[in-house]
Amino acid sequence: MNQKVVNEIKEIIRREDILRHIQKMDAYYHHGKITTMWHCIAVTYFSLKIASLLKLKIQKKSMVIGALFHDYYLYDWHVREKYHQFHGFKHAKFALKNSKKIYPINPIEKDIILNHMFPLTFNPPRYKESILVSAVDKGCSISETLFKTTYHELKQAFDTLNLK
């Protein structure tokens, strides 16, 4: 666990005052037993960790905000509802709409949220931050689905935020 990366994410969450919004995602399961909140935190952590390892020049705050809100759709897509149909194709638009209600989303953050499902959706990410988040999202989703990843260490690292 890279504590520097964890601390950078925590600082952005505190500074931008978005904890209460992130916590709303803990009410919805994403893949397996992982809630949408923990999925988004994992995507954020691994995106920032990879960017740091590769020494990429990124807009750090924008990547963190975009990654944290990339699945901010706030519904249980496992429940059969008409608007849940084609969730994989449509949820990014719900996430963007919900994010804009609570935070001033910039173009990089918008691109991360709206285009993280490429190539399932047809619009490719345009920024290095959104390309990285989209790729990491796929890796986390595969890990959560096939390997039943629980992010135990990540949950411990973020414990001081009182995310429960």
Secondary structure, 3 states (H helix, E strand, C coil): CCHHHHHHHHHHHHHCCCHHHHHHHHHCEEECCEEHHHHHHHHHHHHHHHHHHCCCCCCHHHHHHHHHHCCCCCCCCCCCCHHHCCHHHHHHHHHHHHHHHHCCCCHHHHHHHHHCCCCCCCCCCCCHHHHHHHHHHHHHHHHHHHCCCCCHHHHHHCHHHCCC
